[in-house]
Amino acid sequence: MPRNEQEADAVVDPVIAEMNARLEAEFAAENEHTTQGD
């Protein structure tokens, strides 16, 4: 268990960043499909 919040953030931030990157990539792919229909 991390001793303080900074240690916890150091572990969690990369995970959140990776999740956000994946979500953004999926969102961009969906946008490409929907805009091509126009």
C-alpha positions as CSV (number, residue, x, y, z in Angstrom):
1,M,0.0,0.0,0.0
2,P,1.4,3.4,-0.9
3,R,2.5,5.5,2.0
4,N,1.1,8.8,0.6
5,E,-1.0,10.2,-2.1
6,Q,1.9,11.1,-4.4
7,E,3.0,7.4,-4.4
8,A,-0.6,6.3,-5.2
9,D,-0.8,8.8,-8.1
10,A,2.5,7.6,-9.5
11,V,1.0,4.1,-9.8
12,V,-2.5,5.1,-10.9
13,D,-1.7,7.9,-13.4
14,P,-0.1,5.7,-16.1
15,V,-3.1,3.3,-15.9
16,I,-5.6,6.1,-16.3
17,A,-3.6,7.6,-19.1
18,E,-3.6,4.3,-21.0
19,M,-7.4,3.9,-20.5
20,N,-8.0,7.4,-21.7
21,A,-5.8,6.8,-24.8
22,R,-7.8,3.7,-25.6
23,L,-11.1,5.5,-25.1
24,E,-10.0,8.4,-27.3
25,A,-8.8,5.9,-30.0
26,E,-12.2,4.1,-30.0
27,F,-14.1,7.4,-30.0
28,A,-12.1,8.7,-33.0
29,A,-12.6,5.4,-34.9
30,E,-16.4,5.7,-34.3
31,N,-16.4,9.3,-35.4
32,E,-14.7,8.3,-38.6
33,H,-17.3,5.7,-39.4
34,T,-20.2,8.0,-38.7
35,T,-18.8,11.0,-40.6
36,Q,-18.1,8.9,-43.6
37,G,-21.9,8.2,-43.8
38,D,-22.5,11.9,-44.5
